[in-house]
Amino acid sequence: MKKIFTLIVMLAATLGMQAQDTWTIVGVKALCGTNWDPTDTANDMTGNNNVFTLVKENVMLKAGEYEYKVAKNHAWDESYGSGEGNAKLVIDENAAYKVTFTFTYDTENNSDSELIAEATKTGEYVKPDTGDQTWTVAGVPELCGASWDPAATENDMNSEDNVIFKWTKTNVPLDKDTPYGFKVCANHEWAEAYGGAAGGQTSDNYEIMVTVPGLYTVEITFNSEEQTIAVSTTKTGDYEFGEKTWTICGVEALCGVSWDPTATENDMIKTAEGEYTLVKKSVALLPMTEYEYKVAANHAWTESYGMDGGSNNQVFQLDIEQEEGLYDITFIFLTETKTLEAFAEPSDPAGVSTLKAMNSKNTVIYNLAGQRVNKNFRGIAIENSKKIVVK
């Protein structure tokens, strides 16, 4: 009996050890030694009682922002940063630092888990011996030709002192109020890349925007010691841009396909000057469920908008009184304010949707496909949730 009891105790201890999760700090190379690698055991944290730490000594950091997260069991299946994005360590001075990461895991409510990093200066900054580096501009195809390709040698930057690097391109068509994103990459790889205006390695892109459409000469300057970027744009001519195509992209449950800006079935229709609309009919939706989506221009990710006209995804959710079922969803995008919204109404079994009016001052009419039409439309339409015949 004693042997059986001992075996049970040993088995329980073994299972307990197997159940222990491993938490690993992952982030930019300057901070972690490897670039966003959850399998790097050198960055495994230690701890118990749901509090885990990792201390990294003699980390050479320049003034700027350094992004990081914590990943579970050497994979990306479960990871935490800050809110919906990465956590950031802000450094004010070039120096050697002792960096202490602390992760408090809330098993009751994972969203309340907390990840912080504290940096203590321990010495003077010593520049790593990286040899002569090649710096390349990688970004949107409208700017770079190649799409986000750090290996595109035609976008290599030039330098006379191996400190200040420059890249110049002429006759670049730039539309007004349109973000053209790029990064500056080292040695034709993504392992070391810079984009944020604050300096340091970050997931943020540097974005070029102009207020007047036209042809431009674009000059990008990169300081490899300070890791900062400067951009100048000079208008050299006029350029006529065509009407943009706007497409709703998001989770498959909402859009039918997953985050696909080329899905023409999700193209929006221009319903007024500066207003675009898409109606998706009979979409199966669940209550208390968030569905993320964005709007993209010209079937690409070069220009896209989500929450508050920014880069974060917009979130759609049924109203609190709406139950599980089939719904007709109306997406509305206003190009001037970059406002993106969605409304849901229960699908009519007879095929007539009860769509919300988008302009309370005027009567809004839709065709049987759920598309808004103008006063010149003729045929069967829907007005105020009722079928009418427009002659």
N, C-alpha and C positions, 0 to 999 in steps of 0.2 A: 504493500500500500504506500509505504514511504517513497519507493522508487517512482510510483505512478504520480504521486503528488509533486515530486521533484521535476518530473518530465513536464507536468502541466505548467509549473512555474516557469520553467525554461522556455516552453513554447509561448507562453504569454509574453515573456520578456522579448523573445525574438520577433513576435508579431508587433510589439510596441516599437521596436527598433525599425522594422520595415515600414511602419506607418509614419515615421518621422520624415517630414518634408525637407527638402533642401532648397534654400533661397539663395539666389545669386545676383550680384549687382552687375548690370549690363549698361553700357553707355558708349559715349564717344571714346576714341582711342586714347586721347590725351589724358583722360581721367581714369580709364579702366585698363589700359595697356593693350586691349584688343577692341575691335570695333563692333559693338552690339552683338556680342557672342554669349548666349546663355549657357553654352557648354564649357566655358572657361572656368575650371575648378579653382583657379587661383583667386577668383572673386567670390567664392562661396562664403556665406555668412555663418557665424556660429551663435548659439544662444539656446534658450529654453523659455518656457512660460510665455511663448508667443512674442518674445522680444529678441531680435537678432541683430548682430552688429558685424561690421567689417571695418578694419583699420588699414589704410594704405599709407605707407611712409614715403617721404621724399618724392612726392609727386610734383613735377615741374609744370606749373600752370601760369598762363599769361592772363592779363586782365580780360574779362569777357564772361560769357555764359557757357556752361557745360551741362549737357543733358544726360539723364540716366533714368533707369527704372530698376525694379527688382522682379526676377522671374522665378517661377516655381519649378523645381525638379528638372532644371536644365532644358526647359522648353518654353515656347511662347504661349502655351495653352492658357496660362493664368499669370498675369503680370500686373504690377501696380506702379504708378508714377505719382502724378499730382492731378487730381480730378480726372478728366478724360485724356490728358496728355502726359508728356514726360515731366519728371521733376527736373529742376534746374539748380545748379550750384553757381552762384555769382561770385566772381573773383575781381577784386578791385586793384590788385597790384601784382606785377610779375614777381614770382617768388617760388621757393620750394615749400610745399605744404604737407602737413599730416591731415589726411581726410578721413573722418569717421562717419560711416553710414549707419543709421539706426532704422530698423523696420519693426513696427509694432503691428502685428497681425491680429485683427479682430475676427475671431471665428464666428461670432454671433451675427455680425453685419460686415461683410467683406469690404463694402464701400467706405467704411469708417477706418480702414487700415491706414497707417501713416508711415510715410517714408521721408526721412530728412538726411541731409549731409552737412557736416560742419567742417570747415577748413581752418587750420591753425598754422600760421607761418612759422617755418622752422629754419629757413636759410635763404640765401640769395638764389635767384634764378640762374640756372646753367642751361644754355641752349643745347638741346640734343644734337648729336652729330648725325645729321640726316643726309649729308652730302648734297650735291646739286640736285634740286628737285625740279620736276616739270609741273607747271600749273596750267590747268585747262579749264575753259568755261564750258559748263554742261548745263543745258536748260531747254526751254521750249523750242520747238522747231522753227517758229516764226523768227526767233532771235538767232539760233545757232545752226539752223539747217538740219543737223542730226538731232534727234529727240532724246535729251537727257543721257547723252553718251560721253562718259569721261574719257573714253579711248579715242575720240575723234581728234586726230592730230591737227586737223585744219583749224581747230579752235584752241590750240596751244597759245599761251601768252608769251610775250617777249620781255626780256629784261637786260639791262646793261650792268647791273650790280648784284644780281641774284637776291635782291631785297624787294625792289619795286617792280611789279610785273604789270604789263599793259596788254589789252586786247581791243582792237578797233575794227568795226564793221560799218560799211557805208551802204546807203540806199536800203535801209531796213524799214519796211512799212509798219508803223505803229499806230494803232487806233486809240482814240481818246478814252481815258478812264478804264483802260484794260490792263490788268497786271500781267507782265511778262517775266516769269520767274527763271532764276538760274542759281547755280552754285559754282564755286571755284574749287577744283579737285586736284589733289596731289598725285603725281605719278600715274595718271590714267586709271585711277581706282576711286571707289567711294569710301575707302577706309578713313581717309582724312579729307574732309570737305567743309567749306565755309559758305554761309549764306546770310545769316542774321546780321542786321545792321549793327547789333551791339558787339560784334566780334566774338571770337571763340567758336568752337564746333557746336553746331545746333542743327536740328531737323528743319528749321525755318529756311525758306528760300529768300534770296534777295529779289525784290520785285521792282521792275522798271515801269513807270506809268507816265504818260504825257497827257496834257489837257487839250492839245490840238492834233487832229489826225494828220498824217503826212509821211513823207520819207525822211529818215533820220540817219545821222552818223552817230553811232553809239560807241563810247569809249569806256571800258571797264578797267579800273586800276585796283590792284591787290597788293597790300603791304604784307609780305610773308612773315615779317618779324612781329608786327602788331596784330596780324590776322584780321585786318579790316579791309572793307571794300568801299570804293567810291565810284560813282557812275555819272557821266555827263552825256546829255543828248542834245544834238544840234539839228534843227529842222533844215533840210536842204531842198525840199520840193513838196508838191502836193500829191495826194494819193486818194483815189476814190474807193472806199470800202463798200462792199455789198451788204445787203440785209443779213443779219446773223440768224442762224438756226439755233433754237433753244430746245434742249432735250432734258427731260426729267430722268435722273438716274438714282437708284437707291437699292434697298434690300429687295430680294426676289419676291417676297410676299407682297410687296407694295407695287413693284414695277414689272413683274413677270420675268425679268432677267436681273441678274445681280450686278449692279454698279457698271452698267454698260452705256457709255455716252454715244456709241454708234447705233443704238437700238432705235431705228427710225419710227417704230410703232409708238415710241414715247416722245416723239417730236411735238412741240407745242404749236398752237395756231395763233397768229396775230389777230387779236379781237378788238384792239383799239391802238391808237398811237402810244407806243411804249408799254403795251400790255399784251401778255401772251398767256394762253390758257390750254390746259390739257384735261380731258375728262376720261378717266378709266372706269369702266362699268363692271359691276358684279365682282368686286374684289372681296375675297373672304378675309375678314378682319376679326381680331380678338380684342376684348376689352382689357384695359390696364396693360397694354402692350405698346412699347415705343417702336416706331418704324422710322428709320433714318433715310434721308434723301437729300439730293442737291439738284441744281440745274447747271448744265454745261453748255458752252457755246460751240457751235460748228463741229459737233460730234468728236470732241477732243477734251482733254483735261486742262488745256492751256488756260482757259478762263472758266471758272465755275464759282457758284455762290451757294451759301447755305444759310445758317442762322445769322440774322442781323446783317446780311450782305457780306459776311466774312467767309473764312475757309472752313469753319466748323460745320458739321452736318446739321441740317434742319431736322427737327423731330416732329413726327405726326403721331397723334394718339386720339382714339375715339373719345368723345365727350363722356363724362362720368355716367350719364343716364343711358348711353347707347350700349346695346348688348351684342353678343357674338352674332355674326351674320354676314350677308352680302351687302356691299355698299358701293355706291357710285362716288368716286373721289374726284373733286375738282381742284386742280393745281393752278395757281395764279402767280405769275412773275411780272413785276414792274421793273423795267430796265433802268429807269432814272434813279430809283432809290435802291435797286438791287433787292427789293423785298420779295420773299418767296413764302407762299402760304398754301395750305391745303384744307379743304372742307369735305366732309363725308355725309351723305344722305342715304338712307336705306334704299336699296334697289327695288323698283316696282316690279312685281311679278308679271305685269302685262308688258313690261319693257319700257315704261315711261319713268324716267328718273325725276325725283323732286330736287332739282338743283337750286342752290342758294344764289340769289341775285348778287352780282358783283358790283353793281352800281345802284344805290338806293334811290338816286334821283331820277333814273330812267328805267323804263321797262326793258328787261333783258329777255331775248328770244333765243332759243336753241333749236337746232335741227334734231332729227331722231338719233343721230350719232352722238348727241350730247355736246355738239360744238356750237359756240356762240355765233350768231349770224347778224348781219346788218339789215337795215331797213329795205334793201333791195332784194332780199330773199323771197322766193316764191315756192309754196308747197306746204307740206305738213310740218308744223313746228310745235314747240312747247313753250308756253308762256304762263308764268305763275303756277307751274306744276300741272298744267292742263294742255291737252292737245288742241291745236287750232289749225285752221287752213288759211294760209296767207295767199291772197290772189293779187 
